[in-house]
Amino acid sequence: MNRVWQRCFLKAVALWAVAIVVALATVTRAQADTMKLASATINDVQHEWQKVFADELHTRIGDAVTIELYPASQLGAIPRMAEGVLLGTIEAFTTPTAFMTHVDPRFQAFDVPGLFTDSGDVRSAFQDPTYRSHLETMFIDKGLRVIGAFYNSPAVVFSLEPVNSIVDMSGMKIRTFASPMQTEPMKQLGAIPLPLALSEVVPQLQNGGLDGMLVGMPILTAFKYYDIGKYVTDLRFAQIVSVTVVNEGFFQSQDDEVQQAIVDAGRAAEERVYEWGVNNVKTTYATWTENGGKVTRLDEGEQAAMMDEFAALANELVQQDDAVRAEYERLQTLVSDPQ
């Protein structure tokens, strides 16, 4: 009787062990098949790309991967989201390239003043088949794969006080992106650049820690900055570029079909959101003025002089890193009007 009981007990233990293994495998698979997409913004082209990507991916593979969207810094400030995608706690992160320069300096190449003069330049570069293949895998050594790259908006300066001339920016504390391609131009204009996450900007504006920020117009209208200040100076020296990077460990954990679907969905999303993004920029300028905001530009002579100075500065900056310089030169050959 003891032997019968022992055999039954061992069989039960074996079945229990198998059930535990299956359960753990199921949990692990469920975790691997959930793809969190994070960003600091909402109701802009980054958020739109994520929504379209989710639709495109579902069309290709159904429910094989569950997409969860977390816009407006729901998963933390920009540095934390960048850290999360590197560690794999966040599967994908959509952001302006300038916020990834601490991960790899080659991200600087996309933000060189004067490189991209309009949305068409950005599209020409990223839709070039050879460059596209290069772009998607150029950060694999950092554990990241690019699955989306698209035009965001022109860089403008929002300020609490009016800026009618460059001299008005002297001494102003300006929030910038965390890239020398943003901080150094602001220094050249006499401003004091302060790299900060978007979630930190409003409190700093309210307590006097900031006088303004370098930003895209869609962010100003999405977060209703016209309730805080009224002034935008359209410097037109750079176009903001956004990328979606995915953790390479997560990507490699998927089978071949899912991997290809992620790549294809990312490319398809770019095509679908391009016109949306261009039109959204136009709409946001109108929204800004409709809500009492003011948009000014430098006079033509001052604008031209500024761009000449920025061109010299850009040349100096790209020469400081061979990898950045090589990437910049590669991009120059792809834009319609290289500087």
C-alpha positions in Angstrom: 0.0 0.0 0.0 2.9 2.3 0.8 4.4 1.6 -2.6 1.1 2.4 -4.4 0.8 5.6 -2.4 4.4 6.5 -3.1 3.9 5.9 -6.9 0.7 8.1 -6.8 2.5 10.7 -4.8 5.5 10.8 -7.3 3.1 10.9 -10.2 1.3 13.8 -8.7 4.5 15.7 -8.0 5.6 15.1 -11.6 2.3 16.4 -13.0 2.5 19.4 -10.6 6.1 20.1 -11.8 5.0 19.9 -15.5 2.1 22.3 -14.8 4.4 24.8 -13.1 6.8 24.7 -16.1 3.9 25.2 -18.5 2.5 28.0 -16.4 5.9 29.8 -16.2 6.4 29.3 -19.9 3.0 30.8 -20.6 3.7 33.8 -18.3 7.1 34.4 -20.0 5.5 34.1 -23.4 2.7 36.5 -22.4 5.3 39.0 -21.2 7.4 38.7 -24.4 4.3 39.2 -26.5 3.3 42.5 -24.9 4.9 45.5 -26.6 4.7 48.7 -24.6 5.2 51.9 -26.7 6.2 54.9 -24.6 6.6 58.6 -25.5 6.7 61.9 -23.7 4.1 63.5 -26.0 0.4 63.1 -26.9 -1.8 64.1 -29.8 1.2 64.7 -32.1 2.9 62.8 -34.9 4.7 60.6 -32.4 1.5 59.5 -30.8 -0.1 59.1 -34.2 2.7 57.0 -35.5 2.3 54.7 -32.5 -1.5 54.3 -33.1 -0.9 53.6 -36.8 1.9 51.2 -36.0 -0.4 49.2 -33.7 -3.0 49.0 -36.5 -0.5 48.0 -39.1 1.0 45.3 -36.8 -2.4 43.9 -36.0 -3.3 43.7 -39.7 -0.2 41.5 -40.2 -0.1 39.2 -37.2 -3.4 39.7 -35.4 -3.1 39.3 -31.6 0.3 37.6 -31.7 1.6 40.8 -30.1 -0.4 43.0 -27.8 0.4 46.7 -28.2 0.0 49.0 -25.2 0.4 52.8 -25.8 1.8 55.0 -23.0 2.0 58.6 -24.3 2.5 61.8 -22.2 5.3 60.4 -20.0 3.0 57.8 -18.4 6.1 55.5 -18.0 8.3 58.2 -16.6 10.4 61.2 -17.7 12.3 61.0 -20.9 15.6 59.8 -19.3 13.7 57.0 -17.5 12.0 55.9 -20.7 15.3 55.9 -22.6 16.8 53.8 -19.8 13.8 51.5 -19.9 14.1 50.6 -23.5 17.8 50.0 -23.1 17.1 47.6 -20.2 14.1 46.0 -21.9 11.5 47.0 -19.2 9.9 49.1 -22.0 9.8 47.4 -25.4 9.8 50.6 -27.5 10.3 54.3 -27.1 9.4 57.1 -29.5 11.3 60.3 -29.1 13.2 63.1 -30.9 16.6 61.9 -31.8 18.3 64.6 -29.7 17.1 62.8 -26.5 19.2 59.7 -27.4 22.6 61.3 -27.9 23.7 60.0 -24.5 23.1 56.5 -25.8 25.1 57.0 -29.0 26.6 60.3 -30.3 25.6 59.3 -33.8 22.1 60.5 -33.0 23.5 64.0 -33.2 23.9 63.7 -37.0 20.1 64.1 -37.4 20.0 67.4 -35.7 22.8 69.3 -37.3 21.6 72.9 -38.0 20.8 73.4 -41.6 20.9 69.7 -42.6 17.2 69.2 -43.1 15.5 72.4 -44.4 12.0 70.9 -44.6 9.9 67.8 -44.2 10.8 66.6 -47.7 14.4 66.4 -46.8 13.7 64.2 -43.8 11.5 61.9 -45.9 14.1 61.7 -48.8 16.8 60.6 -46.4 14.8 58.0 -44.4 13.0 56.5 -47.4 16.2 55.9 -49.3 16.4 52.0 -49.4 20.1 51.7 -48.7 20.1 54.3 -45.9 16.9 52.8 -44.4 18.6 49.4 -44.0 21.6 51.1 -42.4 19.5 53.2 -40.1 17.4 50.3 -38.7 20.5 48.4 -37.5 23.0 51.2 -36.8 22.4 51.1 -33.0 22.3 47.3 -32.6 25.5 47.5 -30.7 23.7 49.5 -28.1 20.9 47.0 -27.9 18.4 49.1 -29.9 16.8 48.7 -33.3 15.1 51.6 -35.2 11.6 50.6 -36.4 10.4 54.1 -37.1 12.0 57.4 -38.3 9.9 60.4 -39.4 9.6 64.1 -39.6 8.3 65.8 -36.5 8.2 69.6 -36.8 10.4 72.7 -37.2 12.3 73.8 -34.1 10.9 77.0 -32.5 11.6 78.9 -29.3 8.7 79.4 -26.9 9.2 82.2 -24.4 7.4 84.1 -21.7 8.6 87.4 -23.1 8.7 88.5 -26.7 11.8 87.9 -28.8 12.0 90.2 -31.8 15.7 90.0 -32.3 18.6 87.7 -31.3 19.7 90.2 -28.8 16.4 89.6 -26.9 17.6 86.0 -26.2 20.7 87.1 -24.3 20.7 85.6 -20.8 17.4 83.7 -21.3 17.3 80.3 -19.7 16.0 78.0 -22.5 15.1 74.4 -22.1 16.8 72.4 -24.9 17.0 68.8 -26.0 20.0 66.9 -24.6 22.2 67.3 -27.7 25.1 69.7 -28.4 23.3 70.4 -31.7 20.7 72.2 -29.6 22.7 73.4 -26.6 25.5 75.0 -28.6 23.3 77.0 -31.0 21.5 78.4 -28.1 24.7 79.4 -26.4 25.8 81.1 -29.7 22.6 83.2 -29.5 23.5 84.3 -26.0 20.9 82.1 -24.2 21.6 79.7 -21.4 20.6 76.2 -22.5 19.2 73.8 -19.8 18.5 70.2 -21.0 15.3 69.0 -19.3 12.7 66.4 -19.7 9.4 67.7 -21.0 7.6 66.8 -17.8 9.9 69.2 -15.9 9.3 72.2 -18.1 6.0 73.7 -16.7 7.1 73.8 -13.1 10.3 75.5 -14.1 8.5 78.1 -16.2 6.2 78.8 -13.3 8.9 79.2 -10.7 11.3 81.2 -12.8 13.8 78.4 -13.5 13.1 78.8 -17.2 12.4 81.7 -19.5 11.4 79.5 -22.5 12.2 76.3 -24.4 13.3 74.9 -27.7 10.4 72.8 -28.9 8.1 71.8 -31.8 4.9 73.7 -32.2 2.7 70.6 -31.9 3.9 70.1 -28.3 2.9 73.7 -27.4 -0.6 73.2 -28.6 -1.1 69.7 -27.4 -0.2 70.7 -23.9 -1.8 74.2 -24.2 1.2 76.2 -23.5 -0.7 79.3 -24.7 -2.2 79.3 -21.2 1.4 79.8 -19.8 2.9 82.2 -22.3 2.2 83.7 -25.7 5.4 84.1 -27.6 7.0 81.8 -30.3 10.1 82.7 -32.3 10.3 80.6 -35.4 14.1 80.3 -35.9 13.9 77.8 -38.8 17.4 76.5 -38.1 16.5 72.8 -37.8 13.8 70.2 -38.3 13.0 67.9 -35.3 13.3 64.2 -36.3 11.6 61.4 -34.3 12.5 57.8 -34.1 11.0 54.7 -32.5 13.6 52.4 -31.0 12.8 48.9 -29.9 14.8 46.8 -27.4 16.8 44.3 -29.5 16.4 41.6 -27.0 12.6 41.8 -27.3 12.9 41.9 -31.1 15.1 38.8 -31.2 12.7 37.0 -28.8 10.0 37.0 -31.5 9.8 34.5 -34.4 10.8 35.5 -37.9 7.2 36.3 -38.9 6.7 38.7 -36.1 10.1 40.3 -36.6 9.3 41.0 -40.2 5.9 42.3 -39.3 7.4 44.8 -36.8 9.8 46.1 -39.5 7.1 46.3 -42.1 4.5 47.9 -39.8 7.0 50.6 -38.8 7.8 51.5 -42.4 4.1 51.5 -43.3 3.2 53.7 -40.3 5.8 56.3 -41.6 4.1 56.5 -44.9 0.6 56.8 -43.4 1.6 59.6 -40.9 3.7 61.7 -43.2 1.0 63.9 -44.6 -0.8 63.8 -41.2 2.4 65.2 -39.6 2.9 67.9 -42.2 -0.7 69.0 -41.9 -0.6 68.9 -38.2 2.3 71.3 -38.1 0.2 73.8 -40.1 -2.8 73.3 -37.9 -0.8 73.8 -34.7 0.5 77.2 -36.0 -3.1 78.2 -36.6 -4.2 76.9 -33.2 -1.5 78.8 -31.5 -2.6 82.2 -32.9 -6.3 81.4 -32.4 -5.6 81.0 -28.7 -3.9 84.4 -28.5 -0.3 83.2 -29.2 2.1 85.3 -31.2 4.6 83.9 -33.8 7.5 86.0 -35.0 10.5 85.6 -37.3 13.8 87.3 -37.4 14.2 89.7 -40.3 15.9 88.2 -43.4 19.3 89.7 -42.7 19.5 88.5 -39.2 18.2 85.1 -40.1 20.8 84.7 -42.9 23.6 85.9 -40.5 22.4 83.4 -37.8 22.4 80.5 -40.3 25.9 81.3 -41.5 27.1 81.3 -37.9 25.3 78.0 -37.3 26.8 76.4 -40.4 30.3 77.2 -39.1 29.3 75.9 -35.6 27.9 72.7 -37.1 31.0 72.0 -39.0 33.0 72.4 -35.8 30.7 70.1 -33.9 30.6 67.3 -36.4 34.4 67.3 -36.6 34.7 66.4 -32.9 33.5 62.8 -33.5 34.4 60.7 -36.5 31.3 58.6 -36.3 29.0 61.6 -36.1 30.9 63.2 -39.0 30.6 60.1 -41.2 26.8 59.8 -40.5 26.3 63.5 -41.2 28.1 63.2 -44.5 26.1 60.2 -45.4 22.9 62.2 -44.8 24.1 65.2 -46.7 24.2 63.1 -49.9 20.5 62.2 -49.5 18.8 65.6 -48.9 17.5 67.7 -51.7 19.6 70.7 -50.9 22.7 69.7 -48.8 24.3 72.5 -46.9 
